[in-house]
Structures are given as structure tokens and as C-alpha cells.
Amino acid sequence: MAVDGVYDVEVSTPMGKRSSKITLKSTGDVLSGTVSSDLGSVNFDGGKVDGNNVSWSVSVSGPMGQMKLDYSGKVEGDNISGTIQLGQFGSAAFAGKRVG
């Protein structure tokens, strides 16, 4: 199953729902891409693909300073869903649809 594409994603954070756009590009079992939100865009590489399972990490700057976000999810058809570990602030669910 190809995971490559652009996804419109909604994240359920402790501070409410947030929208983001995630671009995924796989090369074998290595994943790279971009996460874009109202906080800006962050490129990543060194993620992993295992069948329809995907995982990657990004570091973002926000109101609370620098934070590492660890994404873990699954692509099923044009849908993506999973969880994000929000540094020391717990985790949040995300879900979205491939738009490109």
C-alpha cells in the first residue's frame, strides 16, 4: 500500500482541534516529508514505513518553546490516523484524508 501523498489532518490536542497538512514520501522503508500547520512548516526525514504503518518525528517551536512530536499512524486507502506524542504533554489523536 502506497503511503505517499498529501493529507489534510485534524489533531485533537488538549487545547482543542488543530488542522495541519502532512506530506509523506517513502523510499523503500524510509519516510520523509513535511508537516505544515499554523505554527509553520517542518521537514523531516528518517521516518519509517512498515506496510501501511508509518512513524516519524519533528521538532517544532511553539508558545511552550521547542517540542519534539513523535507521530505513529496507519494509512488505510486514502485515510490516515494515529497518535502524536506531544513531548512531556501527553499524546493526541490525529486523523485525515489524502487530498493529493
NORSULNOR-V966350 format. One record per pair of residues at least 24 apart in sequence whose C-alpha atoms are under 6 Angstrom apart, sorted by the first residue. I is the first residue (numbers start at 1). J is the second residue. If there is no record, write none. Layout:
i = <I | I>
j = <J | J>
This chain:
i = <5 | 6 | 6 | 6 | 7 | 7 | 7 | 8 | 8 | 9 | 9 | 10 | 10 | 11 | 11 | 12 | 12 | 13>
j = <100 | 98 | 99 | 100 | 97 | 98 | 99 | 96 | 97 | 95 | 96 | 94 | 95 | 93 | 94 | 92 | 93 | 92>
